[in-house]
Amino acid sequence: MVSPVTLNLKNSQAANCSDIPVYPFSAFRDHIITSVKNGAKLSALFGNPVTDQGLQLMSVLSYPESGTLSLLAASVGESYASLTPDCPAAHWFEREIAEQWGVTPLGHPWLKPIRFHQPFGNHANIWGWNPDEAVKPGVTDFFQVKGEEVHEVAVGPIHAGVIEPGHFRFNCHGETVLHLEIALGYQHRGIERALQSGPDKKTLHMMETLAGDTTIGHYTAYCQALEGLSGCAVPPRAQALRAMALELERLANHTGDLGALAGDIGFLPTASFCGRLRGDFLNLTALICGNRFGRDMIRPGGVLFDLEEQRKEKFLGNLENAFRDVKRAAELLWESSSVVSRFEKVGVITREQAVQLGLVGPAARACGLAHDIRCDFPAGAYADFKIPICTQEAGDVNARAYLRWMEIQKSVAYVRTLANALPPGPIRTPAGALPANRVAVSMVEGWRGEICHVAMTDDVGKFHRYKVVDPSFHNWMGLAVAMRQQQISDFPMCNKSFNLSYCGHDL
C-alpha cells in the first residue's frame, strides 16, 4: 500500500486546515502503525468535528530525526478498528476519543473511560450511564486477577496531605503486585471544551493552570501556537528569557523530586535539603517576574518582564548558591550504597516497553531513548543555543532519579549561558489577530516531557479545536507496567520516580 501524503510542519509552523489530507480510515490506521514501528512518535490522536463529514480522527506524528510534525486525518462513523492492538501508544488516546465523542474503537483491549464526563456536543454516550445519577453503572468496575491467595489493595482517590486525587488498585499475590489499575479523572475541569471559541480573557488563566507545576511549559506551548498562527516573530531577548524560565521550572521540580525520592526511602539529609532548595529555584523565577510559578511571565509575542543588569547579577549569584547546595545533596544521595541498592532494579521499564507505550521525557530517556523536544524540535532560544540530551539505560528508579541530577547540571549551565549572553532589544512584539481556518502544532519539552498543543481556527479566527497533550497522558501507563512483579512497598518511590500530573491529565 502506498503511504498517504501528509501535511508536514516544523514546530509551531502554521498551515491551512484544508491542507490536512483526509484518507480512508484503513490507510490512516496503517500509516500510523507503520510510522510508529519505524521510529515516529504518536504525539497526538484526537477527534475533530467537521460539519459536512461528521467526526474526523486526526493524528500528529513526530519524527525526531528530521524535526518534522506530520498531520493526517480520517473520517469515522460510530466505530472504527482500534489501533491499540498494533500500536499500544494509541491505547490512552482511543479511550479518550471514545469518551469524548461516543465513537467505539472496535477490538480495543482495555476500553474504559478515563475521565467520566459527558461526550462533547450531542455525540452518543457509549458507556450507558446517566451523568445526573450518583452511581454510574459499569464505570467503577475494575479488572480482576483471580486465583488462590490473590487479593486487592485499593488506595485513594483521597490521599493524605495536599496530594491530588487518584485511585490505584493493586492486584497482589502476597506482597507481589501482579497488576496495577490507575483510575484518574477526579480533577476533570472541562478545559478542552472551554477552550473552544477562544482565545478570550479566560483562556490565559486556563493555560497557566493546566498543570500548576508546569505553568511555563504549557503557556510557552500556547504562545508558540498563537505566534505560529499569526506569524508573530518573538524578539531574541524574549526567547532567551522564556528558555531561562522553562529551565528554572525544570530545576525546581527535578530538585523537589530528588528530595521526595530520598524521603520515600527514609534518607533524610537529601530529603530535607532538596525540599528547601526547590524553593530557591522557584524564588529565582520570582526574581524575574514576581511569581514563583512564572505566572504573568509569558505572553503572546514575548514576555512581560526583563532581567536588567543589576538584578541579573543577583540572579546569577543565587543560581550558583542553589546549585552548590543541590550538588552537595545529590552527592550525599549517590555516595550512600544503601540508597543506590534500594533504587536499583526497582520499577524497571525496558527500552522496548518505553517505545511501545510511547513514554516521553525523563521516563523515556531513563530507558535509553535519546528524545528531547529541545533538541529534536528546537524552537526559540533552543534553536540557537543547543542543550545536550541526557540518557540512562537501566530504566529503573535509580535511572529515573539519576537522570534528574544529570539534567539539573545541564539546565544550570544552560541558564547561566543564556543569562550571560542575553541579546539586546525589546522583550515583546505585538501579536496580531488569528487568521481563519489555520492549524499549528506547538511542542515544548516540559520538565515531565513532551507537551503538545494543536490549535485549529474556524472561519472567524476563533479556536475550532484546541487539543492539549500533557506528558503525563503518555506516561501513566508506564507507571502501571513498572509496578508489575514489584513489591507493593515499592509503589511510593516508583510513583515518585515518574511524578505524574493528575490535573494535567484530567483536562
N, C-alpha and C positions, 0 to 999 in steps of 0.2 A: 504494500500500500504506500502511495506517495504521501510524504509527510505534509500536513497542512501548512500553508503560508501563514505566518503570524505577524502581529504588529510588534516590532522590536524597538524598544526605547532605552535610553540611558536613565540613570537615577534622576527623578524629578523632571524629566523631559515630558512635554505635553504633545498630544496629537488630537485629531478629530475623533470623536466617538464612532463616527461612521467608518473609520479606518480599521476598527477592530473586526477581524474576519469572523464570520459565523459559519460553522461547519456542522454537518450531521453529527449527532452525538457519538456514533461509533468511531468516527475519525478523531473527534475531540478526545474521547477516552483513550484511544490507542496512542495518541500523541503524548498525552500526559504520562502514561505508564512508561512508554519507551524513553521519553526525555529524562524522567527521574532515574530510570535504570542506568542511563548514560551519564549521570552526574549533575543533572539540573536539580534545583530545589523548588518544591511546591510552596511558594511564599504566600499564596492566597488562592482560595477557591470559594466562590460565593454566588448567591443568587442576585440577579439583576432584572427587575421587572421591565418589560418592553411592551408598550401599549398594543402594538399590532402583532406581536409574536408571543405573548404570554411571558413565561419566565425563561430567562436565559441563565445558564451557568457560565461563569466567567472565571478563567484561571490566570494567575500570574506565575510564570515560571522564571526563576532567576538562574543565570549562567555565570558563575564566579570567574571562569577563565576569560570570558570576553567582556564581562561587565554589562551584560545585556539583560533586560527585562522583557519577557515575551508574553503578549496578551492574546488570548484566543477565547471564543465564546461558542456555545451551542444551545439551541432551544430544546427544552424538555417539556413533557406533559406532566401527568400526575406521578410518573415514576420513571426511573432510568436504571441501567445496570451499574451497580456500585463499583467504584474504582478501588475500594479498600482491599478486597482480596488480592489484588495485584499490585497495589500501591498503598501500603499501610500508612504512609504520611497523610493520606486523604481521610483517614478514619474520623478524626475530630471534626474536620470541615463538613463532612457529609452528615454527621449528626446535627450540626448547627443548621445546615440547609434544610434538613427535614423539619426541624423545629420552627424555623423562621418562615418557611414557605409552604409547608404541608406537602412536600414532594418526597416520595419514598425512594431511597437507594436500594433497589432490589438486590438481595444477596449480601447486604452489609452484615458482618458477623457480630456486631455489638451495637445494635440500633436502639438507642435510648436518648431521651432529652438531656441536654447539658445545662439548660438554664431554667426551664419550666415557665414559659410565658406564652401569651397568645401569639399566633403567627402574625406576620406583617400583613397589613391591608385586609382583604377579605379572603385570604387563602384558607384552605381547609385545615382542620385540626386533625392530624393523623393519629394523635395519641388517644383520642376519645375521652378526654376529661374536660370537665366544666371548670374554667378558671375562677368562677364565683364560688365553687364549693370548697369547703375547708379541707376535705380529703380528695385527692386526685387519684382515682383508681389506676393501678398499674405503674404509676410514676415512681413510687417508693420501693418497687420490687428490686431486690439486689440479686446478683448472681451468687450461686451457692456451690460450694465444694462438699460433696457427700462422701462419707466413709467413717470408719470406726475411729474414734478419738479426734475427729475434726471438730473444731469449734470456731465461733466467730467472736471477734472483738470489735466493737463499734466505738469510734472516737469522734466527738463533735456532733453537730456542727458548732456548738458553742464551746469555746476554749477559754482557758484562763487568761487573765491579763487583757491586753489590747489586740490579741491575735484575731484576724478576720475569720468569719465563719466558713467552715468547710467540713464535710463529713468524710471520714476514712473508715472503711470496713475491711478488716483483715480476716481472711480465712486461714486458720492456723492448724497445724498438727504439732501439738506440744507448743514449743516456743518458735517453731519454724513457720514463716509466712509462705503459704502456698499461692495466695492471690490477694492483691490489694485492689479494692474498687474505690475510686475517688469520685465523690458527688459534690459538685460545685453549684453555683447559680444563686446562692443566698445573697450576693451583693449586686444582683442584676438591677441596673438602673435605666435600661432602655435608651442608652446613649446613641447607638447607631440609628435608631428610629428618630430620635430627636434631632440628629444632625441633618436629616433631610430638609430641604428648602432653605438651608443656611447658605453662607455664613451670616450670622446675626449676632446680637450682643451676647447671647448666652453661649455661643459656640466657643468663644475664648475661654470661658470658665470650665466648660466641659472638657476641652482639650488639655487644660492644665491639671485636671483632676482625674483623667482617665485611669491613671495609676499614680497615686500621690508621691511615691518614691521615684517616679520616672517622669517628673514634670518636664525637665529639659528634653529628654529623649522624645517624648510624644509631641511636645509643642514644636520642636525643631522639625519633626516629620510633617506636621501640619503646615508649618510655614513654607517648607520646601515645596509641598504640593501646590499651595496657592501661588507661590512665586513662579513655579513652572507653568501653571495655567495662565497667569497674567503676563509672563515674560519679564518679570521684575528681576533686575540684576542687583544682588546684595553686595554692598561695599566690602572690600577685603578685610578691613578692620573689624567689621561686624561679624564676618565669617570666623575670624580668629577668636573673637570673644565668645561666640557660640560654641566653638570647639572646646575652649577652656572650660566653659560651664558644663558641657557634656562630660568631660573627663573628671571634673570635680564631683559630679554626680556618681560616676563610676567609683572614684576613690572613696567617697563616703560609704557607699553600700558594700563595696568589697571589704573595706576595713571593718565595718559592722559585722559582716558575715564571718570573718575570721574570729572575731570575738565571740560571736554566738556559737560557732562550732567548738571553740575551746570550752565554752560554758557547758555545752551538751555532754562533754566527756569529763567535766569537773576539773579542767586545767585553769585555775582561777587567775594566774598572772596575766596571761594574754586576754582572757575574758574581760577583766576589769580595765586593762589599758585600752583595748580597742573600742570598748563602749564609750569611753571619753574621746578617743581620737576620731571616731566617726563624727562627733560634734565639731571637732576642729576643722574638718574638711567642709562640713556644712556652713561653718562660720566664714570660710573663705568665699563661698558663694554669696553669703550675705554681705561680705565686704564689697563685692562688686555691685550688687543690685538691691541690697536691703532685705532680702528674703532668703532664709536658709535653704529652701527647696527650689529657688530660682523662679518663683512666680513673678510675673511682670518683667522678667529679664528680656524675653524674646518677643518680637512682633513681626508680622509680615513686612519684608523689606529690610530687616536688620535687627538691631537691639535698641533698648531704651536707655541703657546705662553704659558709660565708658569707664575705662580704668586709666586715669591720668597718672602722671609720673610719680607724684607723691604717694598716692595710695598703692601704686604698683610696687614700690619698694617695700612697703609694709606687707603687701600680699606675698611677695617672694620670700620675705623673711619668715612669715607664718607658715608658708608652704614647706620650707626647709625644716622648720621645727617639728611640724606634724610628721613629715616623712622620717625624720631621725627617730622619733618615738615609735612609729609604726614598725620601722626596721628592727628595733630592739624587741618589740612584742612578737614579731614574726619569727625572729631568730630563736627566741625562747621556745616557741611552739615546735619548730622542727629540730631543735637541739635535744628535745626530750624524746628518747626512744619509746617511751610508753605512749606518747601521743601518736607517733608515726605508726606503731604497731596497732593502735586502736583504729586508725583511719584506713590503713592499707587493706585491700581485698574485701572491703565492705561496700555494698551497693554498686557492684560492677555493671557497667554498660559497655558492651563490646562496640568496636568500630562499626561492624555490620549492623548491629541493632540501632545505633545512632543514625546511620544512613537511612535505614528502613523507616524509622519513626519520624525522621525529619527534624531531629533535635537541632537547636540553634544556640549560639552564644557560648559561654564557658562550659556548659554541659556537653556541647559537641566538641569543642576544642580539647577538653579533657580526655576525649576518646581518640585524639589524633587527627581530627578533621580541621584543617587549616582554613577555616572560613570566617571572615570578619568583614562586615559591610564597609568599615572604614578603609579597607584595602581592596576589596573586590568590587565595590560600587562607590568609590570615593566621591564625596560632594563637599563643597565649601573648602575650608582650610585643609581637609584631609587629601584633597586633590593636589595640593602644593607641598604640604609637609607630611611625609609618609610616617606611619606608625607601624612597628613590627608586629606580626601575629605571634602570639604565644600559644604553644600547644603542650599537652602531656599525652601519654599513651595508655596509661593503665585503666582509665575510665572509672576509677573508684572514688570514694570520698576524699582520699588523700590527693588524688589528681585534681579534683574539682577545687579543693582548698588551696593547694599549692599554685594552681593556675591563677587564682585571685592575687596571690602575693606577686607572681610574675607580672601580672597586668598592672598592679599598683606601681611597681617600679617603672614600667614603660609610660604609664599615664603621668606620673610626676615629672619625668624627663620631658614629655611632650608639652605639658602645661608650662614648664619652665622655659622651653624653647619659644613657644608662642608669645609668652609674656615679654620676653626679652627682644622680640622682633615684631612687635605689633605694627602693622602697616599704618602709615599716616592716612588721614582722610576722614570722611563722615562715617557715622555708625548706622545710618538708615537712609533708604531710598523709598519715596512714596510708592506703595503698591497700588496698581490700578484695579479697576473692576474686573471680575472674572468674565471671560468670554463664554459664549453659549456653546453647548454640545462639544465640550473638550474633556479629555481624560489625562490624568497624570498619576504616576506611581512614585511614591516617595519612600526611601529606605534609609534607616538610621540604625547604627549599632548601639542600642541602649546597653546598660550595664548587665542586663539579663540576656541580651542577644538581639536578634533581628526584629526591628519594628517596621511594619509595612502599612502604609496608608494608601488607599486608592480613592482618588477624588474624581467624580464624574459630574459635569454640569448639565442642566437642562436647556430648554430653548431661551430662557431669560437669564442665564448665567448663575443660577442657584444650584445647590447640590441636588442632583437627581439621586445619586447614591454615594455614600461615603463609607468605605469599608476600612476597619481598623483590625490589624492582627498584632496582638501583643506577643512578645516572645514566650510568655507562659502558656499561650494557647498551643504552641508546638511541644512544650516540654513536660506538661503534667503527666502524660502517658509514660514518659521516661522515668519519672519517679516510681510509678506503679511497677514497671518492669524491673527497676533497680532493687525493689524490695523482695522479689521472688527468691525463695530459698534463703532468705536472711532471717536472723533472729528478730523478733518483734521489738526487742530493746534497741535495735539499731535504727529504728524509724526516726527518732528525733534528729540524729546527725545526718541521715540520708536526706531527710526533708530539708534541713537547713543547707545541705550542700547544693541543693537545687535552688532553694529560697524563691519559690514562685509566687506570683501575684494572684490573689483571689479577685480583687476588683478589676484588675487589668484583663482578666479572663471574662468576667461577668458583665460585659458591656451591654 
